[in-house]
Amino acid sequence: MSSAIKKLQRLCIILFIFTATACAEEYKCIISLAPSITESLYELGLEQSIKGITIYCPKGAIKKEIIGALLEPDIEKIILLNPDLIIATKEGNSKAIVEKLKRLKFDVYVVESPENFNEICENYYRLAEKLDRTKEAIKIINTANDSLQEIYDRLKNFDKLKLFWEIGIKPLYTAGNKSFVNDYNYYSKTINVYKNINARYLSVDIEDVIERNPDIILLVNTGYFNSQEPKNWKKYKTINAVKNNKVFMINSNNIFATTPLTFANGVKIITQAIYGDIFNDK
């Protein structure tokens, strides 16, 4: 087991002991302002309490009020729902909107932006703590850790492959070393070709991508890609990923909803794409 996973498990135990005697408030009307938050609430068994979500959130089994988009939620709808808790994300939601909701005297909880899997788990646990679901969170985090360790162990004898993340098309956007996707690289035995850039996300030139010559190109479809995008790379025949037919497209919802289980499932999806011959049985 990696030292990072052991450290995270110790953190969960310490946090659980520290908060075991605390009495968390029961929230009966929650509004989620981000898909990752909505997914977290589903995992923690709180769908019944969710009354409002954004147009980008997973719908779930129970009908909920749609309160607009991430950056432009409908304040009037939110006021009418009169939630006892609103949950937002630091990176995905507008700071001005969050401050406005706070001025309206709503309880607004803001989830921090993670830079790695450990921070995904820490954020998840703190949210669960707010919602009195710490026991559930610990089980979920441990399940995700076990899955990741199993995948990592199966790849221990593989050489690391260079991977390019395409996150936006026009302009061409990718991930730097501040993005949590680098932990996808870690567990899938790959290296982000832009890991040397000190940024979360950045615009790059196609000429520079060609120069870095990735073995794998991973297209993260945020809703703006079409089915032709993998074929658009075929004209760059000198890139190893193109020569070896290693250009893959993945739905952003499968890897960017930052919960421990979604992350673990994202690693499965990525490894199945890259190493299909040894992971398609999973």
N, C-alpha and C positions, 0 to 999 in steps of 0.2 A: 504494500500500500504506500502511495506517495506521501511525503512529508506534508504537502499542501492539504491533502485530504484529511490526514490525522489532525492537523492544526484546525481545520474547519470543524471537524467533529468535536474537538475539545471546546471550541468556541461555542458550539450549539449547547453542549452540556453546561458550560458556565452560565450562558445566558438563560438557560432553562431554570437552573437553580436560583439565579438572581431574581427571576420574575415569578417563581412558583407561587409566592404568597400574594402577588399583586392581583387586584380584582379589575379585570378589563371590562370596559363598558360593552353592553350588547347593542350592536347596531342593526336596526331593522329596515333602514332605508338608505342604501349605499348607491352612490353614482360613481361609475368608473370612467375616467377620461382617457384610457389607453388600452389597447388590446392586451398587452402583457399583464396589466392589472386585472382585467376581466378574466383572463386565463388563470391567474393566480387564485382569484376568488373561487372559480369553479373547482380547482384542485383542492382547495381548503374546505370544500363543502358548503359554500356560502351563496350559492346561486339564488336561493330563496330570498336573500336579503338585497339582491341587486335590483334596483328599480329603474336605473338609467344607464345607457352605454352610448358610445360613439358609433358612427356608421361603419367604422373599421373593426369594431370588436366582434369576436365570435358570438353568435346569437344565443347559443345554449338551448336548453329545453323549455324554458319559461319565457313568455313574452315580456319584453322590457321596452320602456320608452327610449326612442332614439333622440339624443340631445345634441346632435350636430357632429362636427368634426373635431379632431384633436386640437387644432389651433384656433378653431372658431366654434366653441360650444354655444348652444342657445341658452343665454343667461335666464331668459324669461321662463323657459321650460324647467330649468333647474330650480328656480324660485317656486314654481308651482308644485314641483315634486317635494319640496321642503325636506331635503335629505338630512339625516343626522351625521353623515360622513361623506365627503367627496375625496376620492383618491386620484392623484395626478402623478405624472413623472417629470423629473427635472429637465430631461432632454426632449421629450416628445410634446410637452404642453407649453403654452405661452405663459411666461412669468407674469405678464400683465394681467392675464385672465385669472391666474391663481391668486394674485394680490387683490383683485376685484372681488373674488368670491370670499376671501378672508375679511375684506371690509364689510361685506354683507353679513358677517358674523357666522358664516358656515365653518364647520370643522373641516379643514382641508389638510390631508396628509400627503406629503410629496415624497415619492420614492426616488432615491439617488440614481445616478447613471453608473452602471457597473463597467469596470475595465477588464474584468476577468471572471472566471466561474466562481471563485471564492466570494467575490463581491455580489454576484447574482444570489448566492445562497444567503449571505449576510442580509441583503436587502429583503429577501423573501422571509427570512426569519423575523426581522423587525416588523414587517407588515403583519405577519401572523401574530406577533406579540400584541400589536395594536388591536387585533381582532379576536384575541383570546383563542388562538388556534396553534399554539406552540407545539403541542404534542403531535398534531398532524404534520406540521412543518418539518419536524425532526425526522419523522418516518419518510417523508417525501425526499428530503435531502439525502438521507442514507440510501434510499432506493436508487436515486440518481447517481450517487457516488459508486455504488456497487456496479451499476451498468457501465459507467465510464471506466472503472478499473478493469472490468472484463474485456472491454474493447482494447484498451491500452496494452494489456498483457498479450493479446492475440497479435498485436503489431510490433512487439518488442524487437523482433529480428529483421524488420523491414528498414530499408534506407529511407531517409526523409526526402520527400518530393517538394519541389517549389510550386507554390500555388498563388494565382492571381485572383483576387476578389473583385468582380465587377458589380458595383452597387448602384451605379447610375450610368446612363448612356450619354446624354448630351447636357453638360460635359461628362466625360468619362470619369467616374468616381470610384475610389477604392478605399480600403481600410489601412490605417497606419498602426503604430504599435500601442496606441491608447484605446483601441477597440477590443471588446471582449472576444471578437471572432478569432483572435490569436490563440485563445484556448481551444477553439475548434481545430486550429492547426496542430496544437500540442497533442490532443487526443487522437487525431487522425494521422499522425506521423507525417505532417507536412510543414512547410515553412512559408509564411506570408512574404512574398517578394518585396513588399513595402514595409516590412517590420522595422527597417532602419529609419523610418520617418516618424518624428515625434508629433503625431497628430492622431485624432480619432478617425477622421475621414478626410480625404484630400482629392483634388482634381489632378489627373495625370494625362500625359500625352501618349498616344498609341505607339509612337516611336520608342519611348522609354520602356513600355511594356515589352515590345519586341526585343529590345536590348537585354532586358532581364530574363527573357526566355523561360517562362514558367512551364512546368511539366503538366499542370492542371489549370484550367480556367473555370472558375465557379461563378456563374451568373445568378445573382440574388434578385429575383423578380419581385419588385415592390409594387407591381401593378401597372408599370409603364413599359414593360418588355412585351414583345410579341413572340410568337412561336418561331419566327425567322431569326431571332437574335443569335442562337448558336451557329446558324449557317453563315451569319455575317462575318464570323471569325475565320472562315475557311480561306479567305483571300490572303491571310497572313501565314503562308505555308512554311515559313522558316521557324515558327514557334513550335516547340516540342509538343505542347498540348494539342495543337492543331494537327500536326503530323501523326500523332498517336491516337487521335479521336478521343481526347480527354477534355472535352468542353461540355460542361453540365449546367443545367438550369434548375434552381431550387426556389420554391415559393418562400418569400420572406417570412410569412407567418409560421413556417416550420422551424425557423432558426432565430428569428429576431424577437419573438415573444419571450422575454428574459425571465423564465422560471427554471428551476432546477430540472424538472421533468422535460420541459421543452428543449433545454440545452442537451440533455442526454439523448433525447430522441433525434435532435439535430445532428449529433455526432454519428448516430446510427445511419441516418440518411446519407450523410457525406461519405462515410466509410463504405456503405453499400454501393454508392456511385463509383468510388475510386477503386475499391478492391472487391468488386462484385463476386468474383470467384470464391472468396472465402467468407463473405458476409451475407450472401443471398439466402443462406439457410437460417438466418436470424430474423 
